Amino acid sequence: MSTDPGTGDGSDPRELLHFVTQQTRFALVANVLQHPEGLASMYELEQLNPSLSDATVYKHVQKLVDAGVLEAVELPDDERRQGYPWKFYRLTDEGRRFLDDHNLLQAEETLQRMYETIADKPEKIVKYENAPRPEVT
């Protein structure tokens, strides 16, 4: 995992901590952590952050992927279904270790319970939550 998002040289964990805890990026990490499957689609992340443009959500997710905190996981071609997402984002093992080492995972269970209590989810969100997801190990 690159611990220096600016240079990618991995020399300064403090810079990565600052990078990950930036408000928008930390909200996206929290959204992935609170997702029932730990695999959120881009649409779900966009819907959970209505004050942000879709382009902003995408840009920050990509930065988190580039930093090694999140990774994209795709459904195999033969398991994809029309009208459903096929690309999802999850915390990498290195990202989980980094967050745990900096005590940023303590609220994971609370986040998941909060997500479960969201009422009046739009039909498309419910559909996407129930979409097939790739097997991850």
ROTI-319209 format. One record per residue (C-alpha): residue number from 1; residue in three letters; y, z, x. Coordinates in steps of 0.5 Angstrom, whole numbers. Layout:
// ROTI-319209
@nr = NUM&rest = ALA&north = Y&up = Z&east = X
...
This chain:
// ROTI-319209
@nr = 1&rest = MET&north = 0&up = 0&east = 0
@nr = 2&rest = SER&north = 7&up = -2&east = 3
@nr = 3&rest = THR&north = 11&up = 5&east = 3
@nr = 4&rest = ASP&north = 17&up = 1&east = 5
@nr = 5&rest = PRO&north = 19&up = -4&east = -1
@nr = 6&rest = GLY&north = 24&up = -7&east = 3
@nr = 7&rest = THR&north = 21&up = -9&east = 9
@nr = 8&rest = GLY&north = 13&up = -8&east = 8
@nr = 9&rest = ASP&north = 12&up = -4&east = 14
@nr = 10&rest = GLY&north = 9&up = 2&east = 11
@nr = 11&rest = SER&north = 14&up = 7&east = 15
@nr = 12&rest = ASP&north = 17&up = 11&east = 10
@nr = 13&rest = PRO&north = 14&up = 14&east = 4
@nr = 14&rest = ARG&north = 21&up = 17&east = 2
@nr = 15&rest = GLU&north = 23&up = 10&east = 1
@nr = 16&rest = LEU&north = 17&up = 9&east = -3
@nr = 17&rest = LEU&north = 18&up = 15&east = -7
@nr = 18&rest = HIS&north = 26&up = 13&east = -8
@nr = 19&rest = PHE&north = 23&up = 6&east = -10
@nr = 20&rest = VAL&north = 18&up = 9&east = -15
@nr = 21&rest = THR&north = 22&up = 14&east = -18
@nr = 22&rest = GLN&north = 28&up = 9&east = -20
@nr = 23&rest = GLN&north = 29&up = 10&east = -27
@nr = 24&rest = THR&north = 26&up = 4&east = -30
@nr = 25&rest = ARG&north = 20&up = 3&east = -25
@nr = 26&rest = PHE&north = 18&up = 10&east = -26
@nr = 27&rest = ALA&north = 19&up = 9&east = -34
@nr = 28&rest = LEU&north = 14&up = 3&east = -33
@nr = 29&rest = VAL&north = 9&up = 7&east = -29
@nr = 30&rest = ALA&north = 9&up = 12&east = -34
@nr = 31&rest = ASN&north = 8&up = 7&east = -39
@nr = 32&rest = VAL&north = 2&up = 5&east = -36
@nr = 33&rest = LEU&north = -1&up = 12&east = -35
@nr = 34&rest = GLN&north = 0&up = 13&east = -42
@nr = 35&rest = HIS&north = -3&up = 7&east = -44
@nr = 36&rest = PRO&north = -10&up = 9&east = -48
@nr = 37&rest = GLU&north = -14&up = 4&east = -43
@nr = 38&rest = GLY&north = -9&up = 5&east = -37
@nr = 39&rest = LEU&north = -8&up = -3&east = -37
@nr = 40&rest = ALA&north = -2&up = -5&east = -41
@nr = 41&rest = SER&north = 0&up = -12&east = -42
@nr = 42&rest = MET&north = 7&up = -14&east = -41
@nr = 43&rest = TYR&north = 8&up = -15&east = -48
@nr = 44&rest = GLU&north = 7&up = -7&east = -49
@nr = 45&rest = LEU&north = 11&up = -6&east = -43
@nr = 46&rest = GLU&north = 17&up = -10&east = -46
@nr = 47&rest = GLN&north = 16&up = -6&east = -53
@nr = 48&rest = LEU&north = 16&up = 1&east = -50
@nr = 49&rest = ASN&north = 22&up = -1&east = -47
@nr = 50&rest = PRO&north = 27&up = -4&east = -52
@nr = 51&rest = SER&north = 33&up = -3&east = -48
@nr = 52&rest = LEU&north = 31&up = -7&east = -43
@nr = 53&rest = SER&north = 31&up = -15&east = -43
@nr = 54&rest = ASP&north = 24&up = -18&east = -42
@nr = 55&rest = ALA&north = 26&up = -21&east = -35
@nr = 56&rest = THR&north = 28&up = -14&east = -33
@nr = 57&rest = VAL&north = 21&up = -11&east = -35
@nr = 58&rest = TYR&north = 18&up = -17&east = -31
@nr = 59&rest = LYS&north = 22&up = -16&east = -25
@nr = 60&rest = HIS&north = 21&up = -9&east = -24
@nr = 61&rest = VAL&north = 13&up = -10&east = -26
@nr = 62&rest = GLN&north = 13&up = -15&east = -20
@nr = 63&rest = LYS&north = 17&up = -10&east = -15
@nr = 64&rest = LEU&north = 11&up = -5&east = -17
@nr = 65&rest = VAL&north = 6&up = -10&east = -16
@nr = 66&rest = ASP&north = 9&up = -12&east = -9
@nr = 67&rest = ALA&north = 10&up = -5&east = -7
@nr = 68&rest = GLY&north = 2&up = -4&east = -8
@nr = 69&rest = VAL&north = 3&up = 1&east = -14
@nr = 70&rest = LEU&north = 1&up = -3&east = -20
@nr = 71&rest = GLU&north = -4&up = -9&east = -20
@nr = 72&rest = ALA&north = -5&up = -14&east = -24
@nr = 73&rest = VAL&north = -12&up = -15&east = -27
@nr = 74&rest = GLU&north = -14&up = -21&east = -31
@nr = 75&rest = LEU&north = -20&up = -22&east = -36
@nr = 76&rest = PRO&north = -25&up = -27&east = -34
@nr = 77&rest = ASP&north = -23&up = -34&east = -37
@nr = 78&rest = ASP&north = -30&up = -34&east = -41
@nr = 79&rest = GLU&north = -27&up = -27&east = -45
@nr = 80&rest = ARG&north = -20&up = -29&east = -46
@nr = 81&rest = ARG&north = -19&up = -30&east = -54
@nr = 82&rest = GLN&north = -13&up = -34&east = -56
@nr = 83&rest = GLY&north = -7&up = -30&east = -59
@nr = 84&rest = TYR&north = -9&up = -24&east = -54
@nr = 85&rest = PRO&north = -6&up = -22&east = -48
@nr = 86&rest = TRP&north = -11&up = -23&east = -42
@nr = 87&rest = LYS&north = -7&up = -20&east = -36
@nr = 88&rest = PHE&north = -6&up = -13&east = -35
@nr = 89&rest = TYR&north = -3&up = -8&east = -31
@nr = 90&rest = ARG&north = -6&up = -2&east = -28
@nr = 91&rest = LEU&north = -4&up = 4&east = -23
@nr = 92&rest = THR&north = -8&up = 2&east = -16
@nr = 93&rest = ASP&north = -12&up = 7&east = -13
@nr = 94&rest = GLU&north = -7&up = 8&east = -7
@nr = 95&rest = GLY&north = -1&up = 8&east = -12
@nr = 96&rest = ARG&north = -5&up = 14&east = -16
@nr = 97&rest = ARG&north = -6&up = 18&east = -9
@nr = 98&rest = PHE&north = 1&up = 17&east = -7
@nr = 99&rest = LEU&north = 4&up = 19&east = -14
@nr = 100&rest = ASP&north = -1&up = 25&east = -14
@nr = 101&rest = ASP&north = 1&up = 27&east = -7
@nr = 102&rest = HIS&north = 8&up = 27&east = -9
@nr = 103&rest = ASN&north = 6&up = 31&east = -16
@nr = 104&rest = LEU&north = 8&up = 26&east = -20
@nr = 105&rest = LEU&north = 2&up = 25&east = -24
@nr = 106&rest = GLN&north = 2&up = 32&east = -27
@nr = 107&rest = ALA&north = 4&up = 30&east = -34
@nr = 108&rest = GLU&north = -1&up = 24&east = -35
@nr = 109&rest = GLU&north = -5&up = 28&east = -40
@nr = 110&rest = THR&north = 2&up = 30&east = -44
@nr = 111&rest = LEU&north = 4&up = 22&east = -43
@nr = 112&rest = GLN&north = -3&up = 20&east = -46
@nr = 113&rest = ARG&north = -2&up = 25&east = -52
@nr = 114&rest = MET&north = 5&up = 23&east = -54
@nr = 115&rest = TYR&north = 3&up = 15&east = -54
@nr = 116&rest = GLU&north = -2&up = 17&east = -59
@nr = 117&rest = THR&north = 3&up = 20&east = -63
@nr = 118&rest = ILE&north = 7&up = 14&east = -64
@nr = 119&rest = ALA&north = 8&up = 13&east = -71
@nr = 120&rest = ASP&north = 9&up = 6&east = -74
@nr = 121&rest = LYS&north = 7&up = 1&east = -69
@nr = 122&rest = PRO&north = 9&up = -6&east = -70
@nr = 123&rest = GLU&north = 2&up = -10&east = -72
@nr = 124&rest = LYS&north = 3&up = -14&east = -66
@nr = 125&rest = ILE&north = 3&up = -8&east = -61
@nr = 126&rest = VAL&north = -4&up = -5&east = -65
@nr = 127&rest = LYS&north = -7&up = -12&east = -64
@nr = 128&rest = TYR&north = -5&up = -12&east = -57
@nr = 129&rest = GLU&north = -8&up = -5&east = -56
@nr = 130&rest = ASN&north = -14&up = -7&east = -59
@nr = 131&rest = ALA&north = -15&up = -13&east = -54
@nr = 132&rest = PRO&north = -21&up = -14&east = -50
@nr = 133&rest = ARG&north = -19&up = -11&east = -43
@nr = 134&rest = PRO&north = -22&up = -13&east = -36
@nr = 135&rest = GLU&north = -28&up = -8&east = -34
@nr = 136&rest = VAL&north = -25&up = -4&east = -28
@nr = 137&rest = THR&north = -28&up = 0&east = -23
